[in-house]
Amino acid sequence: MSTAARKNTLEEEGEILDAIGRWLERDVRPHVHALEKDDIYPVDMVEQMKSLGLFGATIGQEYGGLGLSATTYARIVQRVSETWMSLSGIFNSHLIMSACVERVGTEEQKRRLLPKFASGEVRGGLALTEPDCGTDLQAIRTRAVRDGDDYVINGTKTWISNGIYGSAFAVLVKTDPKAEPRHRGMSMFVCDKGEGFSASRKLEKIGYKGIDSAELVFDNYRVPAANLIGLEEGKGLQTTLGGLELGRINVAARGCGVAKAALDLSVKYAQVRKTFGKPIAEHQAIAMKLAEMAIRSESAIALTYNAAIAYDAGQRCDMEAGMAKYTASEAALANATDAMRIHGAYGYSKEFDIERLYRDAPLLCIGEGTNELQKIIIAKQLVERNPV
C-alpha cells in the first residue's frame, strides 16, 4: 500500500471511529443502565447501527458492505465494548455468518445474500452449540437429510446470539453422521426462520444483557439445497473455523474494551477517592493494581491487532486469534475484578458501571471457544509451524 493510500485509509478509519464515538456518547451511554438493568433489547440502537453500516462492516463493498479491514473492525468493537459490550455481540455474530458466506459461498450465494446482510434487512448469526455439544463441534446431532431440491433439518441449537430477533442463521449440521473422520460429515446452511424453524425460549444470563440468547428448534424444517454454503457437503467445519477466526478477534477486541473501561474508571476514581488524607492512587497497594491493569490492557490490545493484521493479510491466524482471545478475555476478567476492589462498596453497587463489567467479563473466557481450548489450539499450531 502506498503512503498516500495508507494516509487515506487512516483518515477514513478515524472518521468512522469518530462517528461511532459520537453516537455512543449521544445515543447509547445515557440509556445503557436502564436497558441493561431490565434486559431490554435495544431496538432503536439496532436501527441506528444499520444506518452506521455496522451490519456490513466487514462485508466487501461489491456486496454493499463497508469493506473494512479486520484491524479497523477490531477498533470499532473495542470502542463499542468500552461503552456497552452487548451491542458488539449483535453485529458480531451476524458478521461471522456473513464471513462464512463471503469466504466459502458461491458467487450466486454472495450476490443473493450479502447485500441483505450488509444493510441489516436480514440479520442473524451463527448456530453451532447444542444442548450436549459445545467445544466439541464434531459431536453435533442436528441432522440434514437430502430430499429432492431441499434438505430436511431436525435438531436443537442453544446459546445462539440474536436467536429471537434474528431472521437467518448459518447452521452447522451433520449430512453424513457415519463419516470418518467426523468433520467430513458436517455441512453448513443459511436457514431463514419459517415453518419448522423457531426460537423456543430466551435464555437468562447473569450478564451480557440486552442481546438475546436463545434456543433454536428445527422440526422437519426444509431448506433449499441452494442454501448449502459452497454447494458442497462435508465442508461445514472448515467454513465454521474460518468464520471463527474473525469471531475470536471480535471477542478479543471486546475484552480489550472491557479491560480498558475498567482501567479508565479505576484511574479516575483512584484520584478522587481519599483515605488517610490522600487519594488512594497514592497508596502503593492501589498503584500496583493500576499498573498491572494498564499492562494487561495494553498487552491485550497489541495481541488483538497482531491477529487482525494477520487476518487482513489472508494468513492463517487461528493461533494469533487464540492468543488474542485468551489474553484479552483474561485481562477483562482480571481488570474488572481489580476495578471492583479499587471502588470498594461502590464497585458492588448497581449504580456504577463496574458491576456490569464484572458480570460481562466471564462470558469472554468461555464464548467463541473456551480459553482452555485456545491453549490447545495455540500449542498445536506451535508444533505444526515449528517441525523438528
KALIN-V463261 format. One record per pair of residues at least 4 apart in sequence whose ideal C-beta (glycine too) atoms are under 6 Angstrom apart, sorted by sequence separation. I is the first residue (numbers start at 1). J is the second residue. D is the distance in whole Angstrom. If there is no record, write none. Layout:
BEGIN
I:J:D, I:J:D
END
This chain:
BEGIN
1:5:5, 22:26:6, 23:27:5, 24:28:5, 25:29:6, 31:35:6, 32:36:6, 59:63:5, 68:72:4, 77:81:6, 81:85:4, 88:92:6, 91:95:6, 99:103:6, 101:105:4, 105:109:4, 109:113:6, 110:114:5, 114:118:6, 162:166:3, 193:197:5, 223:227:5, 235:239:6, 244:248:6, 255:259:6, 266:270:6, 269:273:6, 278:282:5, 317:321:5, 318:322:6, 324:328:6, 325:329:6, 331:335:6, 335:339:6, 343:347:3, 363:367:5, 366:370:5, 369:373:5, 381:385:6, 1:6:5, 35:40:5, 49:54:4, 50:55:6, 60:65:6, 68:73:5, 105:110:5, 116:121:5, 117:122:6, 129:134:5, 146:151:6, 147:152:5, 179:184:4, 230:235:5, 274:279:5, 275:280:6, 281:286:6, 310:315:5, 350:355:6, 59:65:3, 61:67:4, 116:122:4, 133:139:5, 179:185:3, 191:197:6, 280:286:5, 311:317:5, 346:352:5, 365:371:5, 35:42:6, 60:67:5, 80:87:5, 81:88:5, 133:140:5, 144:151:4, 145:152:5, 273:280:5, 310:317:4, 340:347:4, 347:354:4, 80:88:5, 101:109:6, 177:185:6, 271:279:5, 56:65:3, 57:66:5, 128:137:6, 144:153:5, 176:185:4, 56:66:6, 58:68:6, 130:140:5, 202:212:6, 203:213:5, 229:239:6, 270:280:5, 271:281:5, 307:317:5, 310:320:5, 57:68:5, 77:88:5, 143:154:6, 174:185:5, 270:281:4, 343:354:5, 101:113:5, 175:187:4, 202:214:5, 53:66:5, 142:155:3, 307:320:4, 141:155:6, 173:187:6, 201:215:5, 306:320:6, 307:321:5, 340:354:5, 58:73:5, 199:214:4, 200:215:5, 339:354:5, 57:73:5, 172:188:5, 270:286:6, 199:216:6, 200:217:5, 307:324:4, 170:188:6, 171:189:5, 340:358:5, 98:117:5, 198:217:6, 153:173:6, 170:190:6, 171:191:5, 303:323:5, 304:324:4, 197:218:5, 303:324:4, 336:357:4, 169:191:6, 336:358:5, 196:219:5, 168:192:5, 196:220:5, 197:221:4, 303:327:5, 304:328:6, 196:221:3, 336:361:4, 167:193:5, 97:124:6, 130:157:6, 131:158:5, 300:327:5, 97:125:6, 300:328:4, 333:361:4, 94:123:5, 97:126:5, 129:158:6, 144:173:4, 332:361:4, 94:124:6, 96:126:5, 127:157:4, 129:159:5, 263:293:5, 94:125:6, 142:173:5, 143:174:5, 144:175:5, 300:331:4, 93:125:3, 191:223:5, 332:364:5, 333:365:6, 93:126:6, 127:160:5, 189:223:5, 263:297:5, 164:199:5, 296:331:4, 329:364:4, 55:91:5, 125:161:5, 163:199:5, 329:365:5, 54:91:5, 58:95:5, 125:162:4, 190:227:5, 260:297:5, 124:162:6, 164:202:6, 189:227:5, 259:297:4, 296:334:6, 55:94:6, 59:98:5, 189:228:6, 296:335:6, 125:166:6, 188:229:5, 259:300:6, 124:166:4, 127:169:4, 293:335:5, 123:166:5, 124:167:6, 124:168:4, 125:169:6, 126:170:5, 127:171:4, 128:172:5, 138:182:4, 256:300:5, 122:167:6, 124:169:5, 138:183:6, 255:300:6, 256:301:5, 293:338:6, 326:371:5, 122:168:5, 187:233:5, 63:110:6, 165:212:6, 164:212:4, 188:236:4, 256:304:6, 326:374:4, 163:212:6, 187:236:4, 289:338:5, 325:374:6, 164:214:5, 184:234:5, 186:236:4, 63:114:4, 64:115:4, 163:214:3, 186:237:5, 188:239:5, 253:304:6, 32:84:5, 63:115:6, 161:213:6, 252:304:4, 322:374:4, 65:118:4, 163:216:6, 29:83:6, 64:118:4, 159:213:6, 160:214:6, 183:237:4, 28:83:6, 59:114:6, 322:377:5, 323:378:6, 20:76:6, 28:84:6, 160:216:5, 322:378:5, 158:215:5, 175:233:5, 249:307:5, 13:72:5, 24:83:5, 59:118:5, 157:216:4, 249:308:5, 318:377:6, 319:378:5, 156:217:5, 56:118:3, 319:381:4, 155:218:5, 154:218:6, 172:236:5, 55:120:4, 153:218:4, 93:161:4, 152:220:6, 153:221:5, 172:240:6, 93:162:5, 50:120:4, 100:170:5, 152:222:6, 89:161:5, 150:222:5, 151:223:5, 245:317:6, 249:321:5, 252:324:4, 256:328:5, 259:331:4, 263:335:6, 97:170:4, 245:318:6, 248:321:4, 252:325:5, 255:328:3, 259:332:5, 262:335:4, 266:339:5, 150:224:6, 251:325:5, 255:329:4, 258:332:4, 262:336:5, 269:343:6, 149:225:6, 245:321:5, 252:328:4, 255:331:6, 259:335:4, 266:342:5, 248:325:4, 255:332:4, 262:339:4, 127:216:6, 262:357:5, 258:357:5, 258:361:5, 255:364:5, 251:364:6, 251:368:5, 248:368:5, 90:211:5, 247:368:5, 86:208:6, 89:211:5, 86:210:4, 105:229:5, 86:211:4, 104:229:5, 105:230:6, 106:231:6, 104:230:5, 100:229:6, 104:239:5, 100:239:5, 103:242:5, 100:243:4, 99:243:5, 96:243:4, 99:246:5, 96:247:5, 207:359:3, 208:360:6, 206:359:5, 207:360:4, 208:363:5, 92:250:4, 88:254:5, 42:210:6, 85:254:5, 39:209:4, 41:212:6, 36:209:5, 77:250:5, 81:254:4, 36:210:6, 35:210:5, 74:249:6, 78:253:5, 82:257:4, 77:253:4, 81:257:3, 77:254:6, 81:258:6, 78:256:5, 82:260:6, 70:249:6, 74:253:4, 78:257:4, 82:261:5, 74:304:6, 71:305:6, 74:308:5, 135:370:6, 71:308:4, 70:308:4, 71:309:6, 135:373:5, 70:311:4, 71:312:6, 70:312:5, 69:312:5, 85:360:5
END
